[in-house]
Amino acid sequence: MIDIKLIRQDPDRFKKAAKDKRFTCDIDVLCKLDEQRRSLQRELDQLKHQQNETGSQIALYKNPQGKWYQQALADGKSQTELKAEADKLLEQMTEIKARTKQLETEHREVSEQCDVLLLTVPQPADEGVPVGEDESDNVELRKMGQIPDFDFEPADHVNLMTKLGMLDVERGVKLAGTRNYVLCGEGAALHHAVLQLAMDLMVERGFIRLHVPVLVRDAMMVGTGYYPGGEEQAYRCERDEMSLVGTAEVPLTAYHCDEILREDELPRKYVALSPCFRREAGAAGKDTYGLYRIHAFDKVEQVIVCKNDEEESKRHHAEILQNAEDVLAKLELPYRVVDVCTGDLGQGQVQKFDIETWMPSRNSYGETHSASRFYEFQARRLKMRYRDGQKNIRFCHTLNNTGIASPRVLIALVENHQTADGKIQIPKGLQPYMGGRTVIGGN
């Protein structure tokens, strides 16, 4: 969520952000509602002051033995006159209370409308983020690793893994419908191996391992920026106002919601391995083959909660990006890093770097990691704060990135490391997680 003060100060900046990010929101209406809310609040404050003063005056009239009352009698006021004055004040108090009640209702309704609109306002992208319409306008920053030059016709991951008894798509669809699968034998072993490799790397680098709920209250989805707007992509339990998460980013980031941390507790670095669920609404007919776009998968997610400092956030962004690159280096996979353009950014992201790994069957790079920086966007929604050295309460900054997501990464892993005789070479960094084996296939 954006600080309404920032929108009030520079509405055009947020109109541009909505245009650049291709989000629909009405900044003009929001500003009008904000002014109406503030006007109502000012009137309420005045009425509260009047109510306090009138109440104090009424109290004087209700105390015949008090000094004020006795002085009024001494000054020539009769008890009848004093009673008439008291009745007039009581009438004023009744009017004040009625108007206050009316204004409180109006204020609440306007505030609710304001809050709903605030949830639609995107955060402006950071300076230097490329402006563009969609992923075709993302800017490549670097390529790493060597794309394999096969001297044979390479198989795609479905054919290769099916022949090796690693994958059963047919029975996965029978069990759970389209975009489902079953990993078998060495396929399941490879899946768990890459996840454990990534988890170990993150723990070695000081990230605290958490095991988190994957069915969370809808408030957590709102807090992390997935709602409103992303409901169609989630598996929802409307009756319970809960949702299955599409990433452990949600519970990891929301872990400290409604808390005030100490500055010396920051940064907090968390990592979790969790199942993830995505409906892939609107993806009918897109990437229907194989393991690229599926409904359920497992992912190691890294999240950092840090101080409200943009330079520190940028340093942590580079850190979590490097963590993911180091995992791919251990898997000996060629990849590229792209700076995501404004039209491909989410509502709360100020900058995002995607890692795309080479997938021979697609003859292109496919997204495997997304490293995002949010500044205080998520923390403001989650009321996640800290007390700085000057005892001021400030909102935290948040960042996240994939550690590894499987089985999508298995596409790249098996296709890049396949051999002419239909086997799969196991990268050296992964061999300890596969029982020391160097190859899959054969005797």
C-alpha positions as CSV (number, residue, x, y, z in Angstrom):
1,M,0.0,0.0,0.0
2,I,1.1,3.5,-0.8
3,D,1.3,6.3,1.8
4,I,-1.6,8.5,1.0
5,K,0.6,11.6,1.8
6,L,2.8,10.7,-1.1
7,I,-0.1,10.5,-3.5
8,R,-1.5,13.8,-2.1
9,Q,1.9,15.5,-2.7
10,D,2.4,14.2,-6.3
11,P,-0.6,12.5,-7.8
12,D,0.9,12.7,-11.3
13,R,3.7,10.4,-10.3
14,F,1.2,7.7,-9.4
15,K,-0.8,8.3,-12.5
16,K,2.4,7.6,-14.5
17,A,3.2,4.6,-12.4
18,A,-0.3,3.1,-13.2
19,K,0.2,3.8,-16.9
20,D,3.8,2.4,-16.9
21,K,2.7,-0.7,-15.0
22,R,-0.6,-1.1,-16.9
23,F,-2.7,-1.0,-13.8
24,T,-6.2,0.5,-13.6
25,C,-6.7,3.0,-10.7
26,D,-8.4,6.4,-10.5
27,I,-6.0,8.7,-8.7
28,D,-8.3,11.7,-9.1
29,V,-11.2,10.0,-7.4
30,L,-8.9,8.8,-4.6
31,C,-7.6,12.3,-4.0
32,K,-11.2,13.7,-3.8
33,L,-12.1,11.0,-1.4
34,D,-9.0,11.7,0.7
35,E,-9.9,15.4,0.9
36,Q,-13.5,14.5,1.8
37,R,-12.2,12.2,4.6
38,R,-9.8,14.9,5.9
39,S,-12.6,17.5,5.9
40,L,-14.9,15.2,7.8
41,Q,-12.1,14.5,10.3
42,R,-11.6,18.2,10.8
43,E,-15.2,18.7,11.5
44,L,-15.3,15.7,13.8
45,D,-12.3,17.1,15.8
46,Q,-14.1,20.5,16.1
47,L,-17.3,18.8,17.3
48,K,-15.3,16.8,19.8
49,H,-13.8,20.0,21.2
50,Q,-17.3,21.6,21.4
51,Q,-18.6,18.5,23.1
52,N,-15.9,18.6,25.7
53,E,-16.4,22.3,26.4
54,T,-20.2,22.0,26.5
55,G,-19.9,19.0,28.8
56,S,-17.7,21.0,31.1
57,Q,-20.3,23.8,31.2
58,I,-23.1,21.4,31.9
59,A,-21.2,20.0,34.8
60,L,-21.1,23.5,36.4
61,Y,-24.9,23.8,36.2
62,K,-25.4,20.4,37.7
63,N,-23.4,21.3,40.9
64,P,-25.6,23.9,42.9
65,Q,-23.1,23.8,45.7
66,G,-20.1,24.6,43.5
67,K,-18.4,28.0,43.5
68,W,-19.4,28.8,40.0
69,Y,-23.1,28.2,40.6
70,Q,-23.0,30.1,43.9
71,Q,-21.2,33.0,42.2
72,A,-23.9,33.1,39.5
73,L,-26.6,33.3,42.1
74,A,-24.6,36.1,43.9
75,D,-24.4,37.9,40.6
76,G,-28.2,38.1,40.4
77,K,-29.0,35.0,38.3
78,S,-32.1,33.1,39.5
79,Q,-32.3,29.3,39.6
80,T,-35.0,29.4,36.9
81,E,-32.6,31.3,34.6
82,L,-29.8,28.9,35.4
83,K,-32.0,25.9,34.6
84,A,-33.0,27.5,31.3
85,E,-29.4,28.0,30.4
86,A,-28.6,24.4,31.4
87,D,-31.5,23.1,29.3
88,K,-30.2,25.0,26.3
89,L,-26.7,23.5,26.8
90,L,-28.2,20.0,27.0
91,E,-30.1,20.7,23.8
92,Q,-26.8,21.8,22.1
93,M,-25.2,18.6,23.4
94,T,-27.9,16.5,21.9
95,E,-27.4,18.2,18.5
96,I,-23.6,17.8,18.8
97,K,-23.9,14.1,19.5
98,A,-26.4,13.6,16.6
99,R,-24.1,15.4,14.2
100,T,-21.1,13.5,15.5
101,K,-22.8,10.2,14.9
102,Q,-23.8,11.3,11.4
103,L,-20.2,12.4,10.6
104,E,-18.7,9.3,12.0
105,T,-20.9,7.2,9.7
106,E,-19.9,9.4,6.7
107,H,-16.2,9.3,7.7
108,R,-16.2,5.5,8.0
109,E,-17.9,5.1,4.6
110,V,-15.5,7.5,2.9
111,S,-12.5,5.9,4.6
112,E,-13.6,2.5,3.4
113,Q,-13.9,3.7,-0.1
114,C,-10.5,5.4,0.2
115,D,-8.8,2.2,1.5
116,V,-10.3,0.1,-1.3
117,L,-8.9,2.5,-3.9
118,L,-5.6,2.7,-2.2
119,L,-5.2,-1.1,-2.6
120,T,-5.3,-0.5,-6.4
121,V,-2.5,2.0,-6.6
122,P,0.8,0.6,-7.9
123,Q,4.1,1.6,-6.5
124,P,6.2,3.6,-9.0
125,A,9.1,1.7,-10.4
126,D,12.6,2.7,-9.3
127,E,14.6,5.1,-11.5
128,G,16.4,3.2,-14.2
129,V,13.9,0.4,-14.6
130,P,13.2,0.0,-18.3
131,V,9.8,1.3,-19.4
132,G,8.0,-1.3,-21.6
133,E,4.7,-3.1,-22.3
134,D,5.5,-6.7,-21.5
135,E,8.2,-9.3,-21.1
136,S,9.4,-8.7,-24.7
137,D,10.7,-5.3,-23.5
138,N,12.8,-6.8,-20.6
139,V,16.4,-5.9,-20.8
140,E,19.1,-8.5,-20.7
141,L,21.9,-7.7,-18.3
142,R,24.2,-10.7,-18.7
143,K,24.4,-14.3,-19.9
144,M,26.2,-17.0,-17.9
145,G,27.3,-20.5,-18.8
146,Q,27.6,-22.2,-22.1
147,I,24.6,-23.3,-24.1
148,P,25.3,-27.0,-25.1
149,D,26.0,-27.8,-28.8
150,F,24.7,-31.3,-29.2
151,D,26.1,-33.5,-31.9
152,F,22.9,-35.5,-31.8
153,E,19.2,-34.8,-31.8
154,P,18.4,-33.9,-28.2
155,A,15.2,-35.2,-26.6
156,D,12.8,-33.0,-24.7
157,H,12.4,-33.5,-21.0
158,V,9.0,-35.3,-21.2
159,N,10.3,-38.0,-23.6
160,L,13.7,-38.3,-21.9
161,M,12.3,-38.6,-18.4
162,T,9.4,-40.9,-19.4
163,K,11.8,-43.3,-21.1
164,L,13.9,-43.3,-17.9
165,G,10.9,-44.0,-15.7
166,M,11.3,-40.5,-14.1
167,L,8.0,-39.0,-15.1
168,D,4.4,-40.1,-15.6
169,V,2.2,-37.3,-17.1
170,E,-0.6,-39.6,-18.1
171,R,-1.4,-40.9,-14.6
172,G,-0.9,-37.4,-13.2
173,V,-3.6,-36.1,-15.4
174,K,-5.8,-39.1,-14.5
175,L,-5.3,-38.2,-10.8
176,A,-5.7,-34.4,-10.9
177,G,-6.5,-33.2,-14.4
178,T,-4.5,-31.2,-16.8
179,R,-1.1,-29.6,-15.9
180,N,-0.5,-32.3,-13.4
181,Y,2.2,-35.1,-13.2
182,V,3.8,-37.8,-11.1
183,L,7.6,-37.8,-10.6
184,C,8.8,-41.4,-10.2
185,G,12.0,-43.0,-9.0
186,E,15.0,-41.0,-10.1
187,G,12.7,-38.2,-11.1
188,A,11.5,-37.8,-7.6
189,A,15.1,-38.2,-6.3
190,L,16.3,-35.4,-8.6
191,H,13.5,-33.2,-7.6
192,H,14.3,-33.5,-3.9
193,A,18.0,-33.2,-4.6
194,V,17.8,-29.8,-6.2
195,L,15.5,-28.5,-3.5
196,Q,17.9,-29.7,-0.8
197,L,20.9,-28.2,-2.5
198,A,19.3,-24.8,-2.6
199,M,18.1,-25.1,1.0
200,D,21.5,-26.0,2.2
201,L,23.1,-23.1,0.4
202,M,20.7,-20.6,1.9
203,V,21.2,-21.9,5.4
204,E,25.0,-21.8,5.0
205,R,24.6,-18.1,4.1
206,G,22.7,-17.3,7.3
207,F,19.1,-17.6,6.3
208,I,16.8,-18.9,9.0
209,R,14.9,-22.0,7.9
210,L,11.1,-21.9,8.5
211,H,8.4,-24.4,7.9
212,V,5.4,-22.3,7.2
213,P,1.6,-22.7,6.5
214,V,0.6,-22.8,2.9
215,L,-3.1,-22.3,3.6
216,V,-3.2,-18.7,4.9
217,R,-5.9,-16.1,5.7
218,D,-6.9,-13.9,2.9
219,A,-5.6,-10.9,4.9
220,M,-2.0,-12.2,4.3
221,M,-2.6,-12.3,0.5
222,V,-3.8,-8.7,0.7
223,G,-0.8,-7.8,2.9
224,T,1.7,-9.2,0.4
225,G,0.0,-7.6,-2.5
226,Y,-1.6,-10.6,-4.2
227,Y,-5.1,-9.5,-3.4
228,P,-7.0,-7.6,-4.7
229,G,-6.3,-8.5,-8.3
230,G,-4.8,-12.0,-8.1
231,E,-7.8,-13.9,-6.8
232,E,-8.3,-15.8,-10.1
233,Q,-4.8,-17.2,-10.0
234,A,-5.2,-18.6,-6.5
235,Y,-6.9,-21.7,-5.1
236,R,-9.3,-20.2,-2.6
237,C,-11.3,-21.5,0.3
238,E,-13.9,-18.8,0.3
239,R,-15.9,-20.3,3.1
240,D,-13.0,-20.0,5.5
241,E,-11.6,-16.8,3.9
242,M,-8.3,-18.6,3.3
243,S,-6.2,-19.3,0.2
244,L,-3.5,-21.7,-0.8
245,V,-0.3,-19.8,-1.5
246,G,1.4,-19.7,-4.9
247,T,4.7,-19.1,-3.1
248,A,6.2,-19.2,0.5
249,E,6.8,-15.5,0.0
250,V,3.4,-14.9,1.5
251,P,3.8,-16.5,4.9
252,L,7.5,-15.7,5.1
253,T,6.9,-12.0,4.5
254,A,3.8,-11.8,6.7
255,Y,5.6,-13.6,9.5
256,H,6.1,-10.4,11.5
257,C,2.9,-8.6,10.5
258,D,1.4,-6.4,13.2
259,E,4.7,-6.3,15.0
260,I,7.2,-3.6,15.9
261,L,10.7,-5.0,15.7
262,R,13.9,-3.6,17.1
263,E,16.4,-2.1,14.6
264,D,19.1,-4.4,15.9
265,E,16.9,-7.4,14.9
266,L,17.2,-6.4,11.3
267,P,17.8,-7.7,8.7
268,R,15.7,-10.8,9.1
269,K,16.6,-13.5,6.5
270,Y,14.2,-16.4,6.1
271,V,14.1,-19.4,3.8
272,A,11.4,-22.0,3.4
273,L,10.7,-25.0,1.2
274,S,7.0,-25.3,0.5
275,P,4.4,-26.7,-2.0
276,C,3.0,-23.9,-4.2
277,F,-0.3,-23.8,-6.0
278,R,-1.4,-21.8,-9.0
279,R,-4.5,-22.0,-11.1
280,E,-2.8,-20.6,-14.2
281,A,-6.1,-18.9,-15.1
282,G,-5.9,-17.3,-18.5
283,A,-3.2,-19.6,-19.6
284,A,-5.4,-22.0,-21.6
285,G,-3.4,-23.4,-24.5
286,K,-0.2,-21.8,-23.3
287,D,2.8,-24.0,-22.3
288,T,0.5,-27.1,-21.9
289,Y,3.3,-29.5,-22.7
290,G,5.5,-30.9,-20.0
291,L,6.5,-29.4,-16.7
292,Y,6.8,-25.7,-17.5
293,R,3.4,-24.4,-16.5
294,I,1.8,-26.6,-13.9
295,H,-0.7,-26.3,-11.0
296,A,1.4,-27.6,-8.1
297,F,5.2,-27.6,-7.5
298,D,7.7,-27.2,-4.7
299,K,9.9,-24.1,-4.2
300,V,12.7,-22.9,-1.9
301,E,11.9,-19.2,-1.3
302,Q,14.2,-16.6,0.2
303,V,12.8,-13.4,2.0
304,I,14.6,-10.5,3.6
305,V,13.0,-8.0,5.9
306,C,15.3,-5.0,6.4
307,K,15.5,-1.4,7.5
308,N,13.8,1.4,5.6
309,D,16.8,2.3,3.6
310,E,16.8,2.2,-0.2
311,E,20.6,1.6,-0.6
312,E,20.4,-1.3,1.9
313,S,17.5,-2.7,0.0
314,K,19.5,-2.6,-3.2
315,R,22.4,-4.4,-1.6
316,H,20.1,-7.2,-0.3
317,H,18.5,-7.4,-3.8
318,A,21.9,-8.1,-5.2
319,E,22.5,-10.7,-2.5
320,I,19.4,-12.7,-3.1
321,L,20.0,-12.6,-6.8
322,Q,23.5,-13.9,-6.4
323,N,22.2,-16.7,-4.2
324,A,20.0,-18.0,-7.0
325,E,22.8,-17.6,-9.5
326,D,25.1,-19.7,-7.3
327,V,22.5,-22.5,-7.2
328,L,22.4,-22.5,-11.0
329,A,26.2,-22.5,-11.1
330,K,26.2,-25.6,-9.0
331,L,23.7,-27.2,-11.4
332,E,26.0,-26.2,-14.3
333,L,23.1,-24.6,-16.1
334,P,23.4,-21.7,-18.6
335,Y,21.2,-18.8,-17.8
336,R,20.7,-15.1,-18.3
337,V,19.6,-12.3,-16.0
338,V,17.0,-9.7,-17.2
339,D,15.9,-6.3,-15.8
340,V,12.1,-6.6,-15.9
341,C,10.3,-3.7,-17.6
342,T,7.6,-1.6,-16.0
343,G,4.7,-3.4,-17.9
344,D,5.9,-6.7,-16.6
345,L,6.3,-5.6,-12.9
346,G,3.8,-6.5,-10.2
347,Q,1.8,-3.8,-8.3
348,G,4.2,-3.5,-5.4
349,Q,7.6,-4.2,-7.0
350,V,9.9,-1.3,-7.5
351,Q,12.4,-3.5,-9.4
352,K,12.6,-7.1,-10.4
353,F,15.4,-9.2,-11.9
354,D,14.3,-12.5,-13.6
355,I,16.7,-15.4,-14.1
356,E,15.9,-17.3,-17.2
357,T,17.6,-20.7,-17.7
358,W,18.3,-22.2,-21.1
359,M,15.9,-25.0,-22.1
360,P,16.9,-26.8,-25.3
361,S,13.4,-28.1,-26.1
362,R,12.1,-24.5,-26.1
363,N,15.2,-23.3,-27.9
364,S,15.1,-20.3,-25.6
365,Y,15.5,-19.2,-22.0
366,G,12.6,-19.9,-19.6
367,E,12.0,-18.0,-16.4
368,T,13.1,-20.0,-13.3
369,H,13.7,-17.2,-10.7
370,S,12.3,-13.8,-9.9
371,A,14.1,-11.4,-7.4
372,S,11.9,-8.6,-6.3
373,R,12.3,-5.4,-4.2
374,F,9.3,-3.8,-2.6
375,Y,10.6,-1.1,-0.3
376,E,7.8,-0.5,2.3
377,F,4.8,-1.5,0.0
378,Q,4.2,-4.9,1.6
379,A,5.2,-3.8,5.2
380,R,2.8,-0.9,5.2
381,R,-0.1,-3.3,4.3
382,L,1.1,-5.8,6.9
383,K,1.8,-3.2,9.6
384,M,5.3,-4.6,9.9
385,R,7.5,-1.9,11.6
386,Y,10.6,-1.3,13.6
387,R,11.9,1.2,16.1
388,D,15.0,3.0,14.8
389,G,17.9,4.5,16.8
390,Q,16.0,7.7,17.4
391,K,13.0,5.7,18.8
392,N,10.9,6.5,15.7
393,I,8.5,3.9,14.3
394,R,9.2,3.1,10.7
395,F,8.0,0.6,8.2
396,C,10.3,-2.2,7.2
397,H,11.5,-2.9,3.6
398,T,10.9,-6.4,2.1
399,L,12.5,-8.4,-0.7
400,N,12.2,-11.9,-2.0
401,N,13.6,-14.3,-4.6
402,T,13.3,-17.9,-5.6
403,G,16.0,-20.2,-4.4
404,I,14.9,-23.0,-6.8
405,A,11.6,-24.2,-8.1
406,S,11.0,-27.7,-9.1
407,P,10.1,-29.5,-11.3
408,R,10.4,-26.6,-13.7
409,V,14.2,-26.4,-13.2
410,L,14.3,-30.2,-14.1
411,I,13.4,-29.2,-17.7
412,A,16.7,-27.4,-18.0
413,L,18.6,-29.9,-15.8
414,V,17.8,-33.0,-17.8
415,E,17.8,-31.4,-21.2
416,N,21.1,-29.7,-20.9
417,H,22.8,-32.7,-19.3
418,Q,21.5,-35.4,-21.5
419,T,23.8,-37.7,-23.4
420,A,23.6,-39.2,-26.9
421,D,22.6,-42.6,-25.4
422,G,19.6,-41.2,-23.6
423,K,21.2,-40.8,-20.1
424,I,21.5,-37.8,-17.9
425,Q,24.7,-36.6,-16.4
426,I,24.5,-35.4,-12.8
427,P,26.3,-32.1,-12.2
428,K,29.2,-32.4,-9.7
429,G,27.5,-30.1,-7.2
430,L,24.4,-32.2,-7.2
431,Q,26.1,-35.6,-6.9
432,P,26.3,-35.7,-3.1
433,Y,22.5,-35.3,-3.0
434,M,22.1,-38.2,-5.4
435,G,24.0,-40.7,-3.3
436,G,27.3,-40.0,-5.2
437,R,25.9,-41.1,-8.5
438,T,27.2,-39.4,-11.6
439,V,24.6,-40.5,-14.2
440,I,20.9,-41.4,-14.5
441,G,20.1,-44.2,-16.9
442,G,21.6,-47.6,-17.7
443,N,22.8,-50.1,-15.2
